[in-house]
Amino acid sequence: MSAKVDEDACTGCGACAEVCPADAITVDDVAKVDSELCTDCGACTDECPVEAISLEE
């Protein structure tokens, strides 16, 4: 599993990247998650103000 970003919903605010303890998220226009680094902690899903990130099952 890893976090998945809904690129249509993502505003690129960067809140998710700021709270990611694994530094698995980068933000240009939208957030991108490096699935190799993602630890599935859920911090990004809790922080996203537009609910654009979810954990894949």
N, CA, C and O atoms as a Tripos MOL2 file, in Angstrom:
@<TRIPOS>MOLECULE
protein
  228   227    57     0     0
PROTEIN
NO_CHARGES

@<TRIPOS>ATOM
      1 N           0.8350   -1.1890    0.0000 N.3       1 MET1
      2 CA          0.0000    0.0000    0.0000 C.3       1 MET1
      3 C           0.8750    1.2460    0.0000 C.2       1 MET1
      4 O           2.0110    1.2370    0.4740 O.2       1 MET1
      5 N           0.3230    2.2920   -0.5340 N.am      2 SER2
      6 CA          0.9450    3.5980   -0.4050 C.3       2 SER2
      7 C          -0.1220    4.6530   -0.6340 C.2       2 SER2
      8 O          -1.2170    4.3500   -1.1070 O.2       2 SER2
      9 N           0.1960    5.8690   -0.3020 N.am      3 ALA3
     10 CA         -0.7500    6.9600   -0.4830 C.3       3 ALA3
     11 C          -0.9250    7.2400   -1.9730 C.2       3 ALA3
     12 O           0.0290    7.1700   -2.7480 O.2       3 ALA3
     13 N          -2.1450    7.5540   -2.3540 N.am      4 LYS4
     14 CA         -2.4600    7.8770   -3.7390 C.3       4 LYS4
     15 C          -3.0810    9.2610   -3.7820 C.2       4 LYS4
     16 O          -3.9450    9.5920   -2.9700 O.2       4 LYS4
     17 N          -2.6320   10.0700   -4.7400 N.am      5 VAL5
     18 CA         -3.1110   11.4430   -4.8750 C.3       5 VAL5
     19 C          -4.1240   11.5320   -6.0140 C.2       5 VAL5
     20 O          -3.8680   11.0630   -7.1220 O.2       5 VAL5
     21 N          -5.2720   12.1370   -5.7310 N.am      6 ASP6
     22 CA         -6.2450   12.4610   -6.7690 C.3       6 ASP6
     23 C          -5.7730   13.7880   -7.3680 C.2       6 ASP6
     24 O          -6.0120   14.8530   -6.8000 O.2       6 ASP6
     25 N          -5.1020   13.7120   -8.5160 N.am      7 GLU7
     26 CA         -4.4870   14.9020   -9.1050 C.3       7 GLU7
     27 C          -5.5040   15.9540   -9.5240 C.2       7 GLU7
     28 O          -5.1710   17.1360   -9.6100 O.2       7 GLU7
     29 N          -6.7430   15.5380   -9.7870 N.am      8 ASP8
     30 CA         -7.7800   16.5130  -10.1400 C.3       8 ASP8
     31 C          -8.2220   17.3200   -8.9260 C.2       8 ASP8
     32 O          -8.6250   18.4760   -9.0580 O.2       8 ASP8
     33 N          -8.1480   16.7140   -7.7420 N.am      9 ALA9
     34 CA         -8.5790   17.3920   -6.5170 C.3       9 ALA9
     35 C          -7.4380   18.1510   -5.8380 C.2       9 ALA9
     36 O          -7.6810   19.1360   -5.1410 O.2       9 ALA9
     37 N          -6.2060   17.7050   -6.0350 N.am     10 CYS10
     38 CA         -5.0480   18.2970   -5.3560 C.3      10 CYS10
     39 C          -4.8500   19.7480   -5.7760 C.2      10 CYS10
     40 O          -4.8840   20.0760   -6.9620 O.2      10 CYS10
     41 N          -4.6420   20.6110   -4.7840 N.am     11 THR11
     42 CA         -4.4060   22.0320   -5.0530 C.3      11 THR11
     43 C          -2.9220   22.3990   -5.0250 C.2      11 THR11
     44 O          -2.5540   23.5350   -5.3260 O.2      11 THR11
     45 N          -2.0690   21.4320   -4.6610 N.am     12 GLY12
     46 CA         -0.6340   21.6990   -4.6110 C.3      12 GLY12
     47 C          -0.2090   22.5400   -3.4290 C.2      12 GLY12
     48 O           0.8260   23.2040   -3.4860 O.2      12 GLY12
     49 N          -0.9840   22.5290   -2.3570 N.am     13 CYS13
     50 CA         -0.6850   23.3940   -1.2090 C.3      13 CYS13
     51 C           0.5690   22.9660   -0.4420 C.2      13 CYS13
     52 O           1.2190   23.7980    0.1920 O.2      13 CYS13
     53 N           0.9100   21.6820   -0.4940 N.am     14 GLY14
     54 CA          2.1180   21.2000    0.1650 C.3      14 GLY14
     55 C           1.9600   20.7720    1.6080 C.2      14 GLY14
     56 O           2.9360   20.3710    2.2430 O.2      14 GLY14
     57 N           0.7580   20.8470    2.1360 N.am     15 ALA15
     58 CA          0.5380   20.4610    3.5320 C.3      15 ALA15
     59 C           0.9360   19.0110    3.7670 C.2      15 ALA15
     60 O           1.5020   18.6840    4.8110 O.2      15 ALA15
     61 N           0.6500   18.1520    2.8210 N.am     16 CYS16
     62 CA          0.9770   16.7290    2.9540 C.3      16 CYS16
     63 C           2.4830   16.5050    3.0390 C.2      16 CYS16
     64 O           2.9530   15.7120    3.8550 O.2      16 CYS16
     65 N           3.2270   17.1980    2.2050 N.am     17 ALA17
     66 CA          4.6830   17.0460    2.1850 C.3      17 ALA17
     67 C           5.3020   17.5220    3.4940 C.2      17 ALA17
     68 O           6.2940   16.9580    3.9560 O.2      17 ALA17
     69 N           4.7240   18.5480    4.0870 N.am     18 GLU18
     70 CA          5.2510   19.0850    5.3350 C.3      18 GLU18
     71 C           5.1290   18.1040    6.4920 C.2      18 GLU18
     72 O           5.9720   18.0990    7.3890 O.2      18 GLU18
     73 N           4.0830   17.2650    6.4830 N.am     19 VAL19
     74 CA          3.8760   16.3420    7.6020 C.3      19 VAL19
     75 C           4.3910   14.9280    7.3310 C.2      19 VAL19
     76 O           4.3770   14.0920    8.2350 O.2      19 VAL19
     77 N           4.8380   14.6470    6.1300 N.am     20 CYS20
     78 CA          5.2830   13.2980    5.7890 C.3      20 CYS20
     79 C           6.6050   12.9720    6.4910 C.2      20 CYS20
     80 O           7.6290   13.5840    6.1880 O.2      20 CYS20
     81 N           6.5910   12.0100    7.4280 N.am     21 PRO21
     82 CA          7.8190   11.6880    8.1630 C.3      21 PRO21
     83 C           8.8520   10.9420    7.3200 C.2      21 PRO21
     84 O          10.0200   10.8630    7.7010 O.2      21 PRO21
     85 N           8.4320   10.3980    6.1850 N.am     22 ALA22
     86 CA          9.3440    9.6350    5.3250 C.3      22 ALA22
     87 C           9.8710   10.4630    4.1550 C.2      22 ALA22
     88 O          10.6230    9.9470    3.3290 O.2      22 ALA22
     89 N           9.4920   11.7310    4.0730 N.am     23 ASP23
     90 CA          9.8550   12.5880    2.9380 C.3      23 ASP23
     91 C           9.5190   11.9170    1.6100 C.2      23 ASP23
     92 O          10.2980   11.9770    0.6580 O.2      23 ASP23
     93 N           8.3500   11.2770    1.5570 N.am     24 ALA24
     94 CA          7.9390   10.5410    0.3660 C.3      24 ALA24
     95 C           7.1030   11.3800   -0.5990 C.2      24 ALA24
     96 O           6.7140   10.8940   -1.6610 O.2      24 ALA24
     97 N           6.8220   12.6320   -0.2430 N.am     25 ILE25
     98 CA          5.9430   13.4600   -1.0700 C.3      25 ILE25
     99 C           6.6770   14.6860   -1.5720 C.2      25 ILE25
    100 O           7.3230   15.4040   -0.8090 O.2      25 ILE25
    101 N           6.5630   14.9090   -2.8760 N.am     26 THR26
    102 CA          7.0750   16.1300   -3.4830 C.3      26 THR26
    103 C           5.8870   16.8570   -4.1030 C.2      26 THR26
    104 O           4.8990   16.2330   -4.4900 O.2      26 THR26
    105 N           5.9920   18.1760   -4.1940 N.am     27 VAL27
    106 CA          4.8910   18.9650   -4.7580 C.3      27 VAL27
    107 C           5.4460   19.9310   -5.7790 C.2      27 VAL27
    108 O           6.3100   20.7520   -5.4730 O.2      27 VAL27
    109 N           4.9430   19.8260   -6.9980 N.am     28 ASP28
    110 CA          5.1790   20.8390   -8.0260 C.3      28 ASP28
    111 C           3.8240   21.5110   -8.2480 C.2      28 ASP28
    112 O           3.4260   22.3730   -7.4640 O.2      28 ASP28
    113 N           3.1300   21.1320   -9.2850 N.am     29 ASP29
    114 CA          1.7590   21.6310   -9.4610 C.3      29 ASP29
    115 C           0.7970   20.8400   -8.5790 C.2      29 ASP29
    116 O          -0.1700   21.3870   -8.0490 O.2      29 ASP29
    117 N           1.0760   19.5460   -8.4310 N.am     30 VAL30
    118 CA          0.2950   18.6590   -7.5760 C.3      30 VAL30
    119 C           1.2510   17.7740   -6.7860 C.2      30 VAL30
    120 O           2.4290   17.6650   -7.1240 O.2      30 VAL30
    121 N           0.7410   17.1470   -5.7400 N.am     31 ALA31
    122 CA          1.5540   16.2590   -4.9180 C.3      31 ALA31
    123 C           1.8240   14.9480   -5.6510 C.2      31 ALA31
    124 O           0.9690   14.4440   -6.3800 O.2      31 ALA31
    125 N           3.0070   14.4110   -5.4530 N.am     32 LYS32
    126 CA          3.3930   13.1020   -5.9810 C.3      32 LYS32
    127 C           3.9710   12.3060   -4.8240 C.2      32 LYS32
    128 O           4.7660   12.8270   -4.0430 O.2      32 LYS32
    129 N           3.5680   11.0310   -4.7120 N.am     33 VAL33
    130 CA          4.0320   10.1660   -3.6410 C.3      33 VAL33
    131 C           4.9890    9.1250   -4.2040 C.2      33 VAL33
    132 O           4.6670    8.4290   -5.1670 O.2      33 VAL33
    133 N           6.1650    9.0250   -3.6000 N.am     34 ASP34
    134 CA          7.1260    7.9840   -3.9570 C.3      34 ASP34
    135 C           6.7370    6.7240   -3.1950 C.2      34 ASP34
    136 O           6.9460    6.6410   -1.9850 O.2      34 ASP34
    137 N           6.1760    5.7490   -3.8900 N.am     35 SER35
    138 CA          5.6730    4.5430   -3.2300 C.3      35 SER35
    139 C           6.7770    3.7160   -2.5870 C.2      35 SER35
    140 O           6.5110    2.9140   -1.6930 O.2      35 SER35
    141 N           8.0050    3.9040   -3.0320 N.am     36 GLU36
    142 CA          9.1420    3.1970   -2.4260 C.3      36 GLU36
    143 C           9.4380    3.7350   -1.0200 C.2      36 GLU36
    144 O           9.8920    2.9910   -0.1490 O.2      36 GLU36
    145 N           9.1810    5.0130   -0.8080 N.am     37 LEU37
    146 CA          9.4790    5.6450    0.4820 C.3      37 LEU37
    147 C           8.2690    5.6910    1.4210 C.2      37 LEU37
    148 O           8.4320    5.7570    2.6400 O.2      37 LEU37
    149 N           7.0730    5.6570    0.8630 N.am     38 CYS38
    150 CA          5.8450    5.7900    1.6540 C.3      38 CYS38
    151 C           5.7170    4.6420    2.6580 C.2      38 CYS38
    152 O           5.8740    3.4730    2.3060 O.2      38 CYS38
    153 N           5.4290    4.9970    3.9160 N.am     39 THR39
    154 CA          5.2910    3.9910    4.9820 C.3      39 THR39
    155 C           3.8300    3.7490    5.3620 C.2      39 THR39
    156 O           3.5600    3.0410    6.3320 O.2      39 THR39
    157 N           2.8930    4.3200    4.6230 N.am     40 ASP40
    158 CA          1.4560    4.1460    4.8740 C.3      40 ASP40
    159 C           1.0220    4.6290    6.2470 C.2      40 ASP40
    160 O           0.1130    4.0520    6.8420 O.2      40 ASP40
    161 N           1.6520    5.6700    6.7570 N.am     41 CYS41
    162 CA          1.3260    6.1480    8.1040 C.3      41 CYS41
    163 C          -0.0020    6.9060    8.1490 C.2      41 CYS41
    164 O          -0.6470    6.9580    9.1960 O.2      41 CYS41
    165 N          -0.4140    7.4930    7.0270 N.am     42 GLY42
    166 CA         -1.6760    8.2210    6.9840 C.3      42 GLY42
    167 C          -1.6080    9.6760    7.3880 C.2      42 GLY42
    168 O          -2.6320   10.3580    7.4000 O.2      42 GLY42
    169 N          -0.4310   10.1660    7.7180 N.am     43 ALA43
    170 CA         -0.3080   11.5720    8.1310 C.3      43 ALA43
    171 C          -0.7800   12.5140    7.0280 C.2      43 ALA43
    172 O          -1.4260   13.5230    7.3080 O.2      43 ALA43
    173 N          -0.4650   12.1930    5.7970 N.am     44 CYS44
    174 CA         -0.8450   13.0490    4.6740 C.3      44 CYS44
    175 C          -2.3550   13.0660    4.4580 C.2      44 CYS44
    176 O          -2.9310   14.1090    4.1460 O.2      44 CYS44
    177 N          -2.9910   11.9150    4.6250 N.am     45 THR45
    178 CA         -4.4410   11.8590    4.4230 C.3      45 THR45
    179 C          -5.1630   12.6810    5.4820 C.2      45 THR45
    180 O          -6.1800   13.3150    5.1980 O.2      45 THR45
    181 N          -4.6410   12.6690    6.6930 N.am     46 ASP46
    182 CA         -5.2390   13.4590    7.7750 C.3      46 ASP46
    183 C          -5.0340   14.9580    7.5620 C.2      46 ASP46
    184 O          -5.8770   15.7640    7.9560 O.2      46 ASP46
    185 N          -3.9170   15.3310    6.9390 N.am     47 GLU47
    186 CA         -3.5440   16.7460    6.7990 C.3      47 GLU47
    187 C          -4.1640   17.4250    5.5750 C.2      47 GLU47
    188 O          -4.3750   18.6370    5.5910 O.2      47 GLU47
    189 N          -4.4550   16.6730    4.5240 N.am     48 CYS48
    190 CA         -4.9170   17.2620    3.2620 C.3      48 CYS48
    191 C          -6.2480   17.9990    3.4470 C.2      48 CYS48
    192 O          -7.2480   17.3890    3.8250 O.2      48 CYS48
    193 N          -6.2600   19.3100    3.1800 N.am     49 PRO49
    194 CA         -7.4840   20.0960    3.3960 C.3      49 PRO49
    195 C          -8.5890   19.8200    2.3790 C.2      49 PRO49
    196 O          -9.7470   20.1610    2.6190 O.2      49 PRO49
    197 N          -8.2410   19.2030    1.2400 N.am     50 VAL50
    198 CA         -9.2550   18.9290    0.2080 C.3      50 VAL50
    199 C          -9.4880   17.4300    0.0140 C.2      50 VAL50
    200 O         -10.1390   17.0110   -0.9430 O.2      50 VAL50
    201 N          -8.9480   16.6300    0.9320 N.am     51 GLU51
    202 CA         -9.1090   15.1730    0.9170 C.3      51 GLU51
    203 C          -8.7060   14.5550   -0.4230 C.2      51 GLU51
    204 O          -9.3980   13.6850   -0.9510 O.2      51 GLU51
    205 N          -7.5710   15.0200   -0.9670 N.am     52 ALA52
    206 CA         -7.0930   14.5460   -2.2690 C.3      52 ALA52
    207 C          -6.1720   13.3320   -2.1470 C.2      52 ALA52
    208 O          -5.7410   12.7850   -3.1630 O.2      52 ALA52
    209 N          -5.8680   12.9060   -0.9320 N.am     53 ILE53
    210 CA         -4.9620   11.7690   -0.7350 C.3      53 ILE53
    211 C          -5.6850   10.6680    0.0220 C.2      53 ILE53
    212 O          -6.4000   10.9180    0.9920 O.2      53 ILE53
    213 N          -5.4810    9.4400   -0.4460 N.am     54 SER54
    214 CA         -6.0600    8.2820    0.2210 C.3      54 SER54
    215 C          -5.0160    7.1860    0.2530 C.2      54 SER54
    216 O          -4.0620    7.2050   -0.5250 O.2      54 SER54
    217 N          -5.1950    6.2270    1.1530 N.am     55 LEU55
    218 CA         -4.3010    5.0770    1.1970 C.3      55 LEU55
    219 C          -4.8780    3.9800    0.3330 C.2      55 LEU55
    220 O          -6.0340    3.5910    0.4950 O.2      55 LEU55
    221 N          -4.0560    3.4740   -0.6020 N.am     56 GLU56
    222 CA         -4.4850    2.3810   -1.4650 C.3      56 GLU56
    223 C          -4.5390    1.0880   -0.6660 C.2      56 GLU56
    224 O          -3.7620    0.8860    0.2680 O.2      56 GLU56
    225 N          -5.4480    0.2320   -1.0380 N.am     57 GLU57
    226 CA         -5.5330   -1.0790   -0.3630 C.3      57 GLU57
    227 C          -4.9970   -2.1470   -1.2830 C.2      57 GLU57
    228 O          -4.9740   -3.3220   -0.9170 O.2      57 GLU57
@<TRIPOS>BOND
     1     1     2 1
     2     2     3 1
     3     3     4 2
     4     3     5 am
     5     5     6 1
     6     6     7 1
     7     7     8 2
     8     7     9 am
     9     9    10 1
    10    10    11 1
    11    11    12 2
    12    11    13 am
    13    13    14 1
    14    14    15 1
    15    15    16 2
    16    15    17 am
    17    17    18 1
    18    18    19 1
    19    19    20 2
    20    19    21 am
    21    21    22 1
    22    22    23 1
    23    23    24 2
    24    23    25 am
    25    25    26 1
    26    26    27 1
    27    27    28 2
    28    27    29 am
    29    29    30 1
    30    30    31 1
    31    31    32 2
    32    31    33 am
    33    33    34 1
    34    34    35 1
    35    35    36 2
    36    35    37 am
    37    37    38 1
    38    38    39 1
    39    39    40 2
    40    39    41 am
    41    41    42 1
    42    42    43 1
    43    43    44 2
    44    43    45 am
    45    45    46 1
    46    46    47 1
    47    47    48 2
    48    47    49 am
    49    49    50 1
    50    50    51 1
    51    51    52 2
    52    51    53 am
    53    53    54 1
    54    54    55 1
    55    55    56 2
    56    55    57 am
    57    57    58 1
    58    58    59 1
    59    59    60 2
    60    59    61 am
    61    61    62 1
    62    62    63 1
    63    63    64 2
    64    63    65 am
    65    65    66 1
    66    66    67 1
    67    67    68 2
    68    67    69 am
    69    69    70 1
    70    70    71 1
    71    71    72 2
    72    71    73 am
    73    73    74 1
    74    74    75 1
    75    75    76 2
    76    75    77 am
    77    77    78 1
    78    78    79 1
    79    79    80 2
    80    79    81 am
    81    81    82 1
    82    82    83 1
    83    83    84 2
    84    83    85 am
    85    85    86 1
    86    86    87 1
    87    87    88 2
    88    87    89 am
    89    89    90 1
    90    90    91 1
    91    91    92 2
    92    91    93 am
    93    93    94 1
    94    94    95 1
    95    95    96 2
    96    95    97 am
    97    97    98 1
    98    98    99 1
    99    99   100 2
   100    99   101 am
   101   101   102 1
   102   102   103 1
   103   103   104 2
   104   103   105 am
   105   105   106 1
   106   106   107 1
   107   107   108 2
   108   107   109 am
   109   109   110 1
   110   110   111 1
   111   111   112 2
   112   111   113 am
   113   113   114 1
   114   114   115 1
   115   115   116 2
   116   115   117 am
   117   117   118 1
   118   118   119 1
   119   119   120 2
   120   119   121 am
   121   121   122 1
   122   122   123 1
   123   123   124 2
   124   123   125 am
   125   125   126 1
   126   126   127 1
   127   127   128 2
   128   127   129 am
   129   129   130 1
   130   130   131 1
   131   131   132 2
   132   131   133 am
   133   133   134 1
   134   134   135 1
   135   135   136 2
   136   135   137 am
   137   137   138 1
   138   138   139 1
   139   139   140 2
   140   139   141 am
   141   141   142 1
   142   142   143 1
   143   143   144 2
   144   143   145 am
   145   145   146 1
   146   146   147 1
   147   147   148 2
   148   147   149 am
   149   149   150 1
   150   150   151 1
   151   151   152 2
   152   151   153 am
   153   153   154 1
   154   154   155 1
   155   155   156 2
   156   155   157 am
   157   157   158 1
   158   158   159 1
   159   159   160 2
   160   159   161 am
   161   161   162 1
   162   162   163 1
   163   163   164 2
   164   163   165 am
   165   165   166 1
   166   166   167 1
   167   167   168 2
   168   167   169 am
   169   169   170 1
   170   170   171 1
   171   171   172 2
   172   171   173 am
   173   173   174 1
   174   174   175 1
   175   175   176 2
   176   175   177 am
   177   177   178 1
   178   178   179 1
   179   179   180 2
   180   179   181 am
   181   181   182 1
   182   182   183 1
   183   183   184 2
   184   183   185 am
   185   185   186 1
   186   186   187 1
   187   187   188 2
   188   187   189 am
   189   189   190 1
   190   190   191 1
   191   191   192 2
   192   191   193 am
   193   193   194 1
   194   194   195 1
   195   195   196 2
   196   195   197 am
   197   197   198 1
   198   198   199 1
   199   199   200 2
   200   199   201 am
   201   201   202 1
   202   202   203 1
   203   203   204 2
   204   203   205 am
   205   205   206 1
   206   206   207 1
   207   207   208 2
   208   207   209 am
   209   209   210 1
   210   210   211 1
   211   211   212 2
   212   211   213 am
   213   213   214 1
   214   214   215 1
   215   215   216 2
   216   215   217 am
   217   217   218 1
   218   218   219 1
   219   219   220 2
   220   219   221 am
   221   221   222 1
   222   222   223 1
   223   223   224 2
   224   223   225 am
   225   225   226 1
   226   226   227 1
   227   227   228 2
@<TRIPOS>SUBSTRUCTURE
     1 MET1         2 RESIDUE 1 A MET
     2 SER2         6 RESIDUE 1 A SER
     3 ALA3        10 RESIDUE 1 A ALA
     4 LYS4        14 RESIDUE 1 A LYS
     5 VAL5        18 RESIDUE 1 A VAL
     6 ASP6        22 RESIDUE 1 A ASP
     7 GLU7        26 RESIDUE 1 A GLU
     8 ASP8        30 RESIDUE 1 A ASP
     9 ALA9        34 RESIDUE 1 A ALA
    10 CYS10       38 RESIDUE 1 A CYS
    11 THR11       42 RESIDUE 1 A THR
    12 GLY12       46 RESIDUE 1 A GLY
    13 CYS13       50 RESIDUE 1 A CYS
    14 GLY14       54 RESIDUE 1 A GLY
    15 ALA15       58 RESIDUE 1 A ALA
    16 CYS16       62 RESIDUE 1 A CYS
    17 ALA17       66 RESIDUE 1 A ALA
    18 GLU18       70 RESIDUE 1 A GLU
    19 VAL19       74 RESIDUE 1 A VAL
    20 CYS20       78 RESIDUE 1 A CYS
    21 PRO21       82 RESIDUE 1 A PRO
    22 ALA22       86 RESIDUE 1 A ALA
    23 ASP23       90 RESIDUE 1 A ASP
    24 ALA24       94 RESIDUE 1 A ALA
    25 ILE25       98 RESIDUE 1 A ILE
    26 THR26      102 RESIDUE 1 A THR
    27 VAL27      106 RESIDUE 1 A VAL
    28 ASP28      110 RESIDUE 1 A ASP
    29 ASP29      114 RESIDUE 1 A ASP
    30 VAL30      118 RESIDUE 1 A VAL
    31 ALA31      122 RESIDUE 1 A ALA
    32 LYS32      126 RESIDUE 1 A LYS
    33 VAL33      130 RESIDUE 1 A VAL
    34 ASP34      134 RESIDUE 1 A ASP
    35 SER35      138 RESIDUE 1 A SER
    36 GLU36      142 RESIDUE 1 A GLU
    37 LEU37      146 RESIDUE 1 A LEU
    38 CYS38      150 RESIDUE 1 A CYS
    39 THR39      154 RESIDUE 1 A THR
    40 ASP40      158 RESIDUE 1 A ASP
    41 CYS41      162 RESIDUE 1 A CYS
    42 GLY42      166 RESIDUE 1 A GLY
    43 ALA43      170 RESIDUE 1 A ALA
    44 CYS44      174 RESIDUE 1 A CYS
    45 THR45      178 RESIDUE 1 A THR
    46 ASP46      182 RESIDUE 1 A ASP
    47 GLU47      186 RESIDUE 1 A GLU
    48 CYS48      190 RESIDUE 1 A CYS
    49 PRO49      194 RESIDUE 1 A PRO
    50 VAL50      198 RESIDUE 1 A VAL
    51 GLU51      202 RESIDUE 1 A GLU
    52 ALA52      206 RESIDUE 1 A ALA
    53 ILE53      210 RESIDUE 1 A ILE
    54 SER54      214 RESIDUE 1 A SER
    55 LEU55      218 RESIDUE 1 A LEU
    56 GLU56      222 RESIDUE 1 A GLU
    57 GLU57      226 RESIDUE 1 A GLU
